[in-house]
Every structure is written in C-alpha cells, then in structure tokens.
C-alpha cells in the first residue's frame, strides 16, 4: 500500500485507479401540450464493477461476528444475485470462495450469522434468506415491487 504524501493533499490510493465503465442510453417519451410527442435520449456512463450495498447497521454486526461468520458472510456476498434476497451456498462453493475446506467452519459461520440476524435458513439445504436491511445487491425497492 502506498504511503501517504501529506504535502500533496491527494489520496495516494487513487493513483492508477481505473474504473471499468459502460455507456448506457435511456429513451424517454414526453407528450407535447399541443399534441404529439417527443423522444428524448440520455447517454450516461456507469461503473460496471460488481458491488453490494452494505448498510450502516451491518458495520456493528461485522465487528461482532466470529471468524467463521465473516468467512460465510464473504461467500454469501459473492454469491448474491442482483435484486434477490435468497442465496444458494454449498460447501463446495464455500471452499472455492474462502479456501477453507471445513464443513464445521461453514456450519459455525451460518449459525453465527443466523444468531445476528444477517441470514436465515429457508428450509432447503444450502439456501438462505439474507437480511436486506443489512446488505443488498441492487434496489430493495425493486425487489419489494416485484417480489
């Protein structure tokens, strides 16, 4: 990690930052007062790097999590699909994501996350509900509208 050069007043972690972007066009139509319509196009650049929103209440819980809990959380976040409150995580996937080859660690981690209200079992093996009040991939509003 680069050392901070306080004299420059610049964040050294921004040096060499490359953000993958994609152009997106949005088309909208508007009706004119005298009849007819007009079509408008907006062209924007968007960051296409995958991300997950982590809400402030989650920060306190991360500090309270056990090490197995943090490992399972990492795997759950990587597996979470956009606009979904369900994640499927098998032991094989847990091992691939975390490098930890232990069913016991995964089980302890799942138990810890359940105790903290971060996830809960759905009743199907390897399938969990996530708590969208704590983290989410996409728009929670869209999930509720289409849920």
DSSP file (Angstrom, degrees, kcal/mol; ACC not computed):
  #  RESIDUE AA STRUCTURE BP1 BP2  ACC     N-H-->O    O-->H-N    N-H-->O    O-->H-N    TCO  KAPPA ALPHA  PHI   PSI    X-CA   Y-CA   Z-CA
    1    1 A X              0   0    0      0, 0.0    12,-0.1     0, 0.0     2,-0.0   0.000 360.0 360.0 360.0 133.1    0.0    0.0    0.0
    2    2 A X        -     0   0    0     10,-0.1     2,-0.2     1,-0.1    10,-0.1  -0.331 360.0-114.2 -67.8 147.0    1.5    3.4   -0.9
    3    3 A X        -     0   0    0      1,-0.1     2,-0.4     9,-0.1    -1,-0.1  -0.534  35.3-105.7 -77.0 148.0    2.5    5.8    1.9
    4    4 A X        -     0   0    0     -2,-0.2     2,-1.0     1,-0.1     3,-0.1  -0.591  20.5-150.6 -77.6 129.4    0.5    8.9    2.1
    5    5 A X    >>> -     0   0    0     -2,-0.4     3,-1.4     5,-0.3     4,-0.7  -0.836  13.0-171.7 -97.9  95.2    2.3   12.1    0.9
    6    6 A X  T 345S+     0   0    0     -2,-1.0     3,-0.4     1,-0.3    -1,-0.2   0.749  77.0  65.4 -63.6 -24.5    0.6   14.6    3.2
    7    7 A X  T 345S+     0   0    0      1,-0.2    -1,-0.3    -3,-0.1    -2,-0.0   0.786  97.8  54.1 -70.8 -25.2    2.1   17.6    1.4
    8    8 A X  T <45S-     0   0    0     -3,-1.4    -1,-0.2     2,-0.2    -2,-0.2   0.758  92.6-142.4 -80.4 -23.6    0.3   16.8   -1.9
    9    9 A X  T  <5 +     0   0    0     -4,-0.7     2,-0.3    -3,-0.4    -3,-0.1   0.654  61.5 121.2  70.4  14.0   -3.2   16.8   -0.3
   10   10 A X  S   <S-     0   0    0     -5,-0.5     2,-0.7     2,-0.0    -5,-0.3  -0.824  72.7-111.5-112.6 149.5   -4.1   13.9   -2.6
   11   11 A X    >   -     0   0    0     -2,-0.3     3,-1.6     1,-0.2     4,-0.3  -0.694  22.1-156.0 -77.3 114.4   -5.3   10.4   -1.8
   12   12 A X  G >  S+     0   0    0     -2,-0.7     3,-0.9     1,-0.3    -1,-0.2   0.712  88.8  68.6 -67.0 -18.3   -2.4    8.1   -2.8
   13   13 A X  G 3  S+     0   0    0      1,-0.2    -1,-0.3   -11,-0.1    -2,-0.0   0.619  90.4  62.9 -75.8 -11.1   -4.8    5.2   -3.2
   14   14 A X  G X  S+     0   0    0     -3,-1.6     3,-2.2     2,-0.1    -1,-0.2   0.630  75.4 111.9 -85.8 -14.0   -6.4    6.9   -6.2
   15   15 A X  T <  S+     0   0    0     -3,-0.9     3,-0.1    -4,-0.3    -3,-0.0  -0.402  90.6   6.5 -61.8 128.2   -3.2    6.7   -8.2
   16   16 A X  T 3  S+     0   0    0      1,-0.3    -1,-0.3    -2,-0.2     2,-0.3   0.567  88.7 161.4  77.6   8.0   -3.6    4.4  -11.1
   17   17 A X    <   -     0   0    0     -3,-2.2     2,-0.5     1,-0.0    -1,-0.3  -0.463  15.5-175.3 -66.2 125.9   -7.3    3.9  -10.4
   18   18 A X        -     0   0    0     -2,-0.3     2,-0.6    -3,-0.1    -1,-0.0  -0.986   7.4-161.6-124.9 120.3   -9.1    2.6  -13.5
   19   19 A X        -     0   0    0     -2,-0.5     2,-0.4    30,-0.0    -2,-0.0  -0.895  19.1-130.2-105.0 120.4  -12.9    2.2  -13.3
   20   20 A X        -     0   0    0     -2,-0.6    28,-2.5    27,-0.0    29,-0.5  -0.555  37.1-177.4 -69.4 123.3  -14.5   -0.1  -15.8
   21   21 A X  E     -A   47   0A   0     -2,-0.4     2,-0.3    26,-0.2    26,-0.2  -0.838  18.4-164.5-124.0 160.1  -17.3    1.9  -17.4
   22   22 A X  E     -A   46   0A   0     24,-1.9    24,-2.5    -2,-0.3     2,-0.4  -0.993  24.5-119.6-140.3 143.6  -20.0    1.2  -19.9
   23   23 A X  E     -A   45   0A   0     -2,-0.3     2,-0.4    22,-0.2    22,-0.2  -0.697  29.8-171.0 -84.9 136.1  -22.2    3.7  -21.9
   24   24 A X  E     -A   44   0A   0     20,-3.1    20,-2.9    -2,-0.4     2,-0.4  -0.990   8.2-155.2-127.6 137.1  -25.9    3.3  -21.3
   25   25 A X  E     -A   43   0A   0     -2,-0.4     2,-0.4    18,-0.2    18,-0.2  -0.915   4.8-162.7-110.8 137.9  -28.7    5.1  -23.2
   26   26 A X  E     -A   42   0A   0     16,-2.5    16,-2.4    -2,-0.4     2,-0.5  -0.970   5.5-155.4-118.4 134.5  -32.1    5.7  -21.8
   27   27 A X  E     +A   41   0A   0     -2,-0.4     2,-0.4    14,-0.2    14,-0.2  -0.922  15.5 175.3-110.9 131.5  -35.0    6.6  -24.0
   28   28 A X  E     -A   40   0A   0     12,-2.7    12,-3.9    -2,-0.5     2,-0.4  -0.986  16.6-149.3-134.0 146.0  -38.0    8.5  -22.7
   29   29 A X  E     -A   39   0A   0     -2,-0.4     2,-0.4    10,-0.2    10,-0.2  -0.904  11.4-169.5-113.1 144.1  -41.1    9.9  -24.4
   30   30 A X  E     -A   38   0A   0      8,-2.6     8,-2.7    -2,-0.4     2,-0.3  -0.995  21.2-125.0-132.7 139.2  -42.9   13.0  -23.4
   31   31 A X  E     -A   37   0A   0     -2,-0.4     6,-0.3     6,-0.2     2,-0.2  -0.649  25.4-130.5 -83.1 138.2  -46.3   14.2  -24.7
   32   32 A X    >   -     0   0    0      4,-2.5     3,-1.4    -2,-0.3     4,-0.0  -0.566  16.8-120.7 -85.6 151.7  -46.4   17.8  -26.1
   33   33 A X  T 3  S+     0   0    0      1,-0.3     3,-0.1    -2,-0.2    -1,-0.1   0.873 113.2  44.8 -60.3 -39.5  -49.0   20.2  -24.8
   34   34 A X  T 3  S-     0   0    0      1,-0.3    -1,-0.3    -3,-0.0     2,-0.1   0.276 128.6 -83.1 -89.5  11.7  -50.5   20.7  -28.4
   35   35 A X  S <  S+     0   0    0     -3,-1.4    -1,-0.3     1,-0.3    -2,-0.0  -0.268  89.5  71.2 104.7 164.5  -50.4   17.0  -29.2
   36   36 A X        -     0   0    0     -2,-0.1    -4,-2.5    -3,-0.1     2,-0.3  -0.185  67.2-110.9  81.5 180.0  -47.7   14.7  -30.5
   37   37 A X  E     -A   31   0A   0     -6,-0.3     2,-0.4    -2,-0.0    -6,-0.2  -0.960  11.4-140.3-146.7 163.5  -44.8   13.5  -28.5
   38   38 A X  E     -A   30   0A   0     -8,-2.7    -8,-2.6    -2,-0.3     2,-0.5  -0.973  13.8-139.9-127.8 142.7  -41.0   13.9  -28.4
   39   39 A X  E     -A   29   0A   0     -2,-0.4     2,-0.4   -10,-0.2   -10,-0.2  -0.899  18.4-163.0-106.6 128.0  -38.5   11.2  -27.7
   40   40 A X  E     -A   28   0A   0    -12,-3.9   -12,-2.7    -2,-0.5     2,-0.5  -0.870   3.2-160.2-113.3 143.4  -35.5   12.1  -25.5
   41   41 A X  E     -A   27   0A   0     -2,-0.4     2,-0.5   -14,-0.2   -14,-0.2  -0.979   3.0-168.3-122.4 130.4  -32.3   10.2  -25.2
   42   42 A X  E     -A   26   0A   0    -16,-2.4   -16,-2.5    -2,-0.5     2,-0.5  -0.975   7.0-157.6-117.5 135.8  -29.9   10.5  -22.3
   43   43 A X  E     +A   25   0A   0     -2,-0.5     2,-0.3   -18,-0.2   -18,-0.2  -0.947  20.4 169.8-113.3 119.8  -26.4    9.0  -22.6
   44   44 A X  E     -A   24   0A   0    -20,-2.9   -20,-3.1    -2,-0.5     2,-0.4  -0.904  30.8-129.5-129.9 158.3  -24.6    8.2  -19.4
   45   45 A X  E     -A   23   0A   0     -2,-0.3     2,-0.4   -22,-0.2   -22,-0.2  -0.898  28.0-167.5-103.4 135.7  -21.5    6.3  -18.2
   46   46 A X  E     -A   22   0A   0    -24,-2.5   -24,-1.9    -2,-0.4     2,-0.5  -0.952  26.7-115.5-126.8 146.3  -21.9    3.8  -15.5
   47   47 A X  E     -A   21   0A   0     -2,-0.4   -26,-0.2   -26,-0.2   -27,-0.0  -0.665  26.0-169.6 -74.4 122.5  -19.5    1.9  -13.3
   48   48 A X        +     0   0    0    -28,-2.5     2,-0.2    -2,-0.5   -27,-0.1   0.366  43.8 121.5-100.9   4.8  -19.8   -1.8  -14.2
   49   49 A X  S    S-     0   0    0    -29,-0.5    -2,-0.1     1,-0.1   -30,-0.0  -0.501  73.3-107.9 -65.7 131.4  -17.7   -3.2  -11.4
   50   50 A X        +     0   0    0     -2,-0.2     2,-0.3    87,-0.0    -1,-0.1  -0.316  49.5 170.6 -60.8 143.7  -19.9   -5.6   -9.3
   51   51 A X        -     0   0    0     -3,-0.1     2,-0.4     2,-0.0    87,-0.0  -0.973  27.4-148.7-149.9 163.1  -20.8   -4.2   -5.9
   52   52 A X        -     0   0    0     -2,-0.3     2,-0.4    85,-0.1    85,-0.2  -0.999  25.3-123.7-133.7 135.4  -23.0   -4.9   -2.9
   53   53 A X  E     -B  136   0B   0     83,-2.8    83,-2.1    -2,-0.4     2,-0.5  -0.658  22.4-164.3 -79.5 129.9  -24.6   -2.2   -0.7
   54   54 A X  E     -B  135   0B   0     -2,-0.4    81,-0.2    81,-0.2     2,-0.2  -0.977  12.3-145.3-115.9 120.5  -23.7   -2.6    2.9
   55   55 A X    >>  -     0   0    0     79,-2.6     3,-2.1    -2,-0.5     4,-0.6  -0.533  25.3-106.3 -88.6 153.7  -25.9   -0.5    5.2
   56   56 A X  H >> S+     0   0    0      1,-0.3     3,-1.4     2,-0.2     4,-0.8   0.813 115.1  60.9 -50.9 -43.1  -24.6    1.1    8.4
   57   57 A X  H 3> S+     0   0    0      1,-0.3     4,-1.1    76,-0.3     3,-0.3   0.810  97.8  62.1 -57.5 -25.6  -26.3   -1.3   10.9
   58   58 A X  H <> S+     0   0    0     -3,-2.1     4,-2.5    76,-0.3    -1,-0.3   0.816  90.8  66.9 -67.6 -29.8  -24.2   -4.1    9.3
   59   59 A X  H <X S+     0   0    0     -3,-1.4     4,-1.5    -4,-0.6    -1,-0.2   0.903 100.5  47.6 -61.2 -42.0  -20.9   -2.5   10.3
   60   60 A X  H  X S+     0   0    0     -4,-0.8     4,-1.0    -3,-0.3    -1,-0.2   0.888 111.8  51.2 -64.6 -37.8  -21.6   -3.1   14.0
   61   61 A X  H  X S+     0   0    0     -4,-1.1     4,-1.1     1,-0.2     3,-0.4   0.874 103.5  57.5 -68.6 -36.8  -22.6   -6.7   13.3
   62   62 A X  H >< S+     0   0    0     -4,-2.5     3,-0.6     1,-0.2    -1,-0.2   0.907 105.2  51.9 -59.4 -40.4  -19.4   -7.3   11.3
   63   63 A X  H 3< S+     0   0    0     -4,-1.5    -1,-0.2     1,-0.2    -2,-0.2   0.801 112.1  46.7 -65.4 -27.8  -17.4   -6.3   14.4
   64   64 A X  H 3< S+     0   0    0     -4,-1.0    -1,-0.2    -3,-0.4    -2,-0.2   0.586  91.3 108.0 -89.6 -11.6  -19.4   -8.8   16.5
   65   65 A X    <<  -     0   0    0     -4,-1.1     2,-0.1    -3,-0.6    44,-0.1  -0.293  69.3-121.2 -70.4 149.5  -19.1  -11.7   14.0
   66   66 A X     >  -     0   0    0     42,-0.1     4,-2.2    43,-0.1     5,-0.2  -0.355  33.5-102.8 -74.9 167.0  -16.9  -14.7   14.7
   67   67 A X  H  > S+     0   0    0      1,-0.2     4,-2.0     2,-0.2     5,-0.2   0.930 125.4  49.3 -60.5 -45.3  -14.2  -15.6   12.2
   68   68 A X  H  > S+     0   0    0      1,-0.2     4,-2.5     2,-0.2    -1,-0.2   0.889 108.9  54.8 -60.5 -35.8  -16.3  -18.4   10.7
   69   69 A X  H  > S+     0   0    0      1,-0.2     4,-2.6     2,-0.2    -2,-0.2   0.914 107.8  47.9 -61.7 -43.6  -19.2  -15.9   10.4
   70   70 A X  H  X S+     0   0    0     -4,-2.2     4,-2.3     2,-0.2    -1,-0.2   0.873 110.9  51.9 -65.6 -36.8  -17.1  -13.4    8.5
   71   71 A X  H  X S+     0   0    0     -4,-2.0     4,-1.9     2,-0.2    -2,-0.2   0.933 112.2  44.6 -65.2 -45.4  -15.9  -16.2    6.1
   72   72 A X  H  X S+     0   0    0     -4,-2.5     4,-3.0     2,-0.2    -2,-0.2   0.911 111.5  54.2 -65.1 -41.3  -19.5  -17.3    5.4
   73   73 A X  H  X S+     0   0    0     -4,-2.6     4,-2.8     1,-0.2     5,-0.2   0.915 106.6  52.1 -58.2 -43.2  -20.6  -13.6    5.0
   74   74 A X  H  X S+     0   0    0     -4,-2.3     4,-1.7     1,-0.2    -1,-0.2   0.919 112.7  44.5 -58.7 -44.6  -17.9  -13.2    2.4
   75   75 A X  H  X S+     0   0    0     -4,-1.9     4,-1.7     2,-0.2    -2,-0.2   0.910 112.4  51.6 -67.8 -42.4  -19.1  -16.2    0.5
   76   76 A X  H  X S+     0   0    0     -4,-3.0     4,-1.2     1,-0.2    -2,-0.2   0.925 109.7  50.1 -60.0 -45.5  -22.7  -15.2    0.8
   77   77 A X  H  < S+     0   0    0     -4,-2.8     3,-0.3     1,-0.2    -1,-0.2   0.877 110.1  50.1 -63.0 -37.8  -22.0  -11.7   -0.6
   78   78 A X  H  < S+     0   0    0     -4,-1.7    -1,-0.2    -5,-0.2    -2,-0.2   0.817 113.9  45.4 -69.7 -29.5  -20.1  -13.1   -3.5
   79   79 A X  H  < S+     0   0    0     -4,-1.7     9,-0.3    -3,-0.2     2,-0.2   0.610  84.7 116.0 -88.2 -12.8  -22.9  -15.5   -4.4
   80   80 A X     <  -     0   0    0     -4,-1.2     2,-0.2    -3,-0.3     7,-0.1  -0.396  56.8-144.7 -67.8 124.8  -25.7  -12.9   -4.0
   81   81 A X    >   -     0   0    0      5,-0.5     3,-1.4    -2,-0.2    56,-0.3  -0.564  33.0 -84.6 -85.9 151.2  -27.6  -12.2   -7.3
   82   82 A X  T 3  S+     0   0    0      1,-0.2    56,-0.2    -2,-0.2    -1,-0.1  -0.263 109.2   4.5 -57.0 138.5  -28.9   -8.7   -8.1
   83   83 A X  T 3  S+     0   0    0     54,-3.9     2,-0.4     1,-0.2    -1,-0.2   0.704 104.2 119.5  63.2  25.3  -32.3   -7.9   -6.7
   84   84 A X    <   -     0   0    0     -3,-1.4    53,-0.4    53,-0.4    -1,-0.2  -0.930  49.7-165.8-122.4 144.9  -32.6  -11.1   -4.7
   85   85 A X  S    S+     0   0    0     -2,-0.4    45,-2.5    -3,-0.1     2,-0.4   0.167  73.6  79.5-108.5  15.8  -32.9  -11.8   -1.0
   86   86 A X  E     -C  129   0C   0     43,-0.2    -5,-0.5    -5,-0.1     2,-0.4  -0.968  56.7-174.1-123.7 138.8  -32.1  -15.5   -1.4
   87   87 A X  E     -C  128   0C   0     41,-2.9    41,-3.0    -2,-0.4     2,-0.5  -0.993  15.0-147.7-132.6 141.7  -28.6  -17.0   -1.8
   88   88 A X  E     +C  127   0C   0     -2,-0.4     2,-0.4    -9,-0.3    39,-0.2  -0.936  23.1 171.3-107.2 125.2  -27.5  -20.6   -2.6
   89   89 A X        -     0   0    0     37,-3.0     2,-0.2    -2,-0.5   -13,-0.1  -0.925   9.1-170.9-139.6 110.8  -24.3  -21.6   -1.0
   90   90 A X     >  -     0   0    0     -2,-0.4     4,-2.4     1,-0.1     5,-0.1  -0.509  38.5-109.4 -92.0 166.3  -23.0  -25.1   -1.0
   91   91 A X  H  > S+     0   0    0      1,-0.2     4,-2.6     2,-0.2     5,-0.2   0.910 120.5  55.0 -60.6 -42.0  -20.0  -26.4    0.9
   92   92 A X  H  > S+     0   0    0      1,-0.2     4,-2.4     2,-0.2    -1,-0.2   0.919 110.1  45.5 -57.9 -44.4  -18.1  -26.8   -2.4
   93   93 A X  H  > S+     0   0    0      2,-0.2     4,-2.5     1,-0.2     5,-0.2   0.887 110.3  54.2 -66.9 -38.9  -18.8  -23.1   -3.2
   94   94 A X  H  X S+     0   0    0     -4,-2.4     4,-2.8     2,-0.2     6,-0.5   0.924 110.4  46.8 -58.6 -45.2  -17.8  -22.1    0.3
   95   95 A X  H  X S+     0   0    0     -4,-2.6     4,-2.5     1,-0.2    -2,-0.2   0.925 112.4  49.8 -63.7 -45.4  -14.4  -23.9   -0.1
   96   96 A X  H  < S+     0   0    0     -4,-2.4    -2,-0.2    -5,-0.2    -1,-0.2   0.898 117.3  40.2 -60.3 -41.6  -13.8  -22.4   -3.6
   97   97 A X  H  < S+     0   0    0     -4,-2.5    -2,-0.2    -5,-0.1    -1,-0.2   0.910 129.6  25.4 -76.6 -43.6  -14.6  -18.8   -2.4
   98   98 A X  H  < S-     0   0    0     -4,-2.8    -3,-0.2    -5,-0.2    -2,-0.2   0.697  90.1-130.9 -98.1 -20.8  -12.8  -18.9    1.0
   99   99 A X     <  +     0   0    0     -4,-2.5     2,-0.7    -5,-0.4    -4,-0.2   0.535  67.5 128.1  78.7   4.7  -10.2  -21.5    0.6
  100  100 A X        -     0   0    0     -6,-0.5     2,-1.4    -5,-0.1    -1,-0.2  -0.863  45.5-162.6-100.1 112.9  -11.4  -23.1    3.9
  101  101 A X        +     0   0    0     -2,-0.7     2,-0.3    -3,-0.1    -9,-0.1  -0.581  49.3 113.2 -95.7  72.5  -12.1  -26.8    3.5
  102  102 A X     >  -     0   0    0     -2,-1.4     4,-1.9   -11,-0.1     5,-0.1  -0.895  47.5-168.2-150.5 114.2  -14.2  -27.3    6.6
  103  103 A X  H  > S+     0   0    0     -2,-0.3     4,-2.6     1,-0.2     5,-0.2   0.842  97.1  57.6 -65.3 -32.8  -17.9  -28.2    6.9
  104  104 A X  H  > S+     0   0    0      2,-0.2     4,-2.8     1,-0.2     5,-0.2   0.916 105.2  48.8 -64.2 -44.1  -17.6  -27.3   10.6
  105  105 A X  H  > S+     0   0    0      2,-0.2     4,-2.3     1,-0.2    -1,-0.2   0.918 112.9  47.7 -62.6 -43.4  -16.4  -23.8    9.9
  106  106 A X  H  X S+     0   0    0     -4,-1.9     4,-2.7     2,-0.2    -2,-0.2   0.932 112.9  48.4 -63.8 -44.3  -19.2  -23.2    7.4
  107  107 A X  H  X S+     0   0    0     -4,-2.6     4,-2.5     1,-0.2    -2,-0.2   0.922 112.8  47.4 -62.1 -45.5  -21.8  -24.6    9.8
  108  108 A X  H  X S+     0   0    0     -4,-2.8     4,-2.3     1,-0.2    -1,-0.2   0.887 112.9  50.6 -62.7 -38.7  -20.5  -22.4   12.7
  109  109 A X  H  X S+     0   0    0     -4,-2.3     4,-2.5    -5,-0.2    -2,-0.2   0.913 109.9  48.2 -66.2 -43.4  -20.4  -19.4   10.4
  110  110 A X  H  X S+     0   0    0     -4,-2.7     4,-2.3     2,-0.2    -2,-0.2   0.924 112.1  50.5 -61.9 -44.4  -24.0  -20.0    9.3
  111  111 A X  H  X S+     0   0    0     -4,-2.5     4,-2.5     1,-0.2    -2,-0.2   0.917 110.8  49.4 -59.2 -44.3  -25.1  -20.4   12.9
  112  112 A X  H  X S+     0   0    0     -4,-2.3     4,-1.7     1,-0.2    -2,-0.2   0.915 111.0  48.3 -62.4 -44.7  -23.3  -17.1   13.9
  113  113 A X  H  <>S+     0   0    0     -4,-2.5     5,-2.7     1,-0.2     6,-0.9   0.864 111.5  50.9 -66.3 -34.9  -24.9  -15.2   11.0
  114  114 A X  H ><5S+     0   0    0     -4,-2.3     3,-1.2     3,-0.2    -2,-0.2   0.924 107.4  52.8 -65.9 -44.2  -28.3  -16.6   12.0
  115  115 A X  H 3<5S+     0   0    0     -4,-2.5    -2,-0.2     1,-0.3    -1,-0.2   0.860 111.6  46.8 -58.2 -36.0  -27.8  -15.5   15.6
  116  116 A X  T 3<5S-     0   0    0     -4,-1.7    -1,-0.3    -5,-0.2    -2,-0.2   0.506 114.7-116.1 -86.2  -5.2  -27.0  -12.0   14.5
  117  117 A X  T < 5S+     0   0    0     -3,-1.2    -3,-0.2    -4,-0.5    -2,-0.1   0.733  81.1 121.4  78.1  21.8  -30.0  -11.8   12.1
  118  118 A X  S   <S-     0   0    0     -5,-2.7    13,-2.1     1,-0.2     2,-0.3   0.870  81.7  -1.6 -83.9 -41.1  -27.8  -11.5    9.0
  119  119 A X  E     -D  130   0C   0     -6,-0.9     2,-0.3    11,-0.2    -2,-0.3  -0.900  62.5-159.9-138.2 167.3  -29.2  -14.6    7.2
  120  120 A X  E     -D  129   0C   0      9,-1.9     9,-3.1    -2,-0.3     2,-0.1  -0.985  29.7-101.7-148.0 152.4  -31.7  -17.3    8.0
  121  121 A X  E     -D  128   0C   0     -2,-0.3     7,-0.2     7,-0.2     4,-0.1  -0.383  18.0-151.7 -69.6 147.4  -32.3  -20.8    6.6
  122  122 A X        -     0   0    0      5,-1.9     6,-0.1     2,-0.5    -1,-0.1   0.571  47.9-102.5 -93.8 -11.7  -35.1  -21.3    4.0
  123  123 A X  S    S+     0   0    0      4,-0.4     2,-0.4     1,-0.4     5,-0.1   0.253  97.1  99.2 102.2 -10.2  -35.7  -24.9    4.9
  124  124 A X  S >  S-     0   0    0      3,-0.4     3,-2.0     1,-0.0    -2,-0.5  -0.934  87.0 -99.9-109.8 134.8  -33.9  -26.1    1.8
  125  125 A X  T 3  S+     0   0    0     -2,-0.4     3,-0.1     1,-0.3   -35,-0.0  -0.231 103.8   4.8 -54.5 129.4  -30.3  -27.3    2.2
  126  126 A X  T 3  S+     0   0    0      1,-0.2   -37,-3.0   -38,-0.1     2,-0.5   0.588 104.1 113.6  75.0  11.0  -27.7  -24.7    1.2
  127  127 A X  E <   +C   88   0C   0     -3,-2.0    -5,-1.9   -39,-0.2    -4,-0.4  -0.968  41.1 175.9-121.8 127.8  -30.4  -22.0    0.6
  128  128 A X  E     -CD  87 121C   0    -41,-3.0   -41,-2.9    -2,-0.5     2,-0.4  -0.951  28.3-131.9-133.6 146.8  -30.6  -18.9    2.8
  129  129 A X  E     -CD  86 120C   0     -9,-3.1    -9,-1.9    -2,-0.3     2,-0.3  -0.776  26.8-145.1 -87.6 141.9  -32.5  -15.7    3.0
  130  130 A X  E     - D   0 119C   0    -45,-2.5     2,-0.9    -2,-0.4   -11,-0.2  -0.740  19.1-113.8-102.0 158.7  -30.4  -12.6    3.5
  131  131 A X    >>  -     0   0    0    -13,-2.1     3,-2.2    -2,-0.3     4,-1.5  -0.810  23.8-165.0 -91.8 102.8  -31.5   -9.6    5.6
  132  132 A X  T 34 S+     0   0    0     -2,-0.9    -1,-0.1     1,-0.3     8,-0.1   0.557  84.1  71.2 -70.2  -5.1  -31.8   -6.7    3.1
  133  133 A X  T 34 S+     0   0    0      1,-0.1    -1,-0.3   -15,-0.1   -76,-0.3   0.653 108.7  35.2 -76.5 -15.0  -31.9   -4.2    5.9
  134  134 A X  T <4 S-     0   0    0     -3,-2.2   -79,-2.6     1,-0.4   -76,-0.3   0.791 132.4  -8.7-107.7 -39.9  -28.2   -5.0    6.3
  135  135 A X  E  <  +B   54   0B   0     -4,-1.5    -1,-0.4   -81,-0.2     2,-0.3  -0.984  60.8 173.2-157.5 155.3  -26.8   -5.6    2.8
  136  136 A X  E     -B   53   0B   0    -83,-2.1   -83,-2.8    -2,-0.3     2,-0.7  -0.984  30.8-131.6-163.5 152.7  -28.2   -6.0   -0.7
  137  137 A X  S    S-     0   0    0    -53,-0.4   -54,-3.9   -56,-0.3   -53,-0.4  -0.876  82.4 -14.6-110.6  95.8  -27.2   -6.3   -4.3
  138  138 A X  S    S-     0   0    0     -2,-0.7     2,-0.6   -56,-0.2   -85,-0.1  -0.844 110.9 -16.4 116.5-153.0  -29.4   -3.8   -6.3
  139  139 A X     >  -     0   0    0     -2,-0.3     4,-1.8     1,-0.2     5,-0.1  -0.830  40.4-162.8 -99.3 119.3  -32.5   -1.9   -5.4
  140  140 A X  H  > S+     0   0    0     -2,-0.6     4,-2.2     1,-0.2     5,-0.2   0.852  94.2  58.5 -65.8 -33.1  -34.5   -3.0   -2.4
  141  141 A X  H  > S+     0   0    0      1,-0.2     4,-2.3     2,-0.2    -1,-0.2   0.927 105.3  48.3 -62.2 -44.3  -37.4   -1.0   -3.7
  142  142 A X  H  > S+     0   0    0      1,-0.2     4,-2.2     2,-0.2    -1,-0.2   0.892 109.1  54.2 -62.8 -39.0  -37.5   -3.0   -7.0
  143  143 A X  H  X S+     0   0    0     -4,-1.8     4,-1.2     1,-0.2    -1,-0.2   0.927 111.1  44.8 -60.5 -44.7  -37.3   -6.3   -5.0
  144  144 A X  H  < S+     0   0    0     -4,-2.2    -2,-0.2     1,-0.2    -1,-0.2   0.868 112.6  51.5 -68.6 -36.3  -40.4   -5.3   -3.0
  145  145 A X  H  < S+     0   0    0     -4,-2.3    -1,-0.2     1,-0.2    -2,-0.2   0.868 123.2  29.3 -67.0 -36.4  -42.3   -4.1   -6.1
  146  146 A X  H  <        0   0    0     -4,-2.2    -1,-0.2    -5,-0.2    -2,-0.2   0.459 360.0 360.0-103.0  -3.2  -41.6   -7.3   -8.0
  147  147 A X     <        0   0    0     -4,-1.2    -1,-0.2    -5,-0.2    -2,-0.1   0.466 360.0 360.0 -70.9 360.0  -41.4   -9.7   -5.0
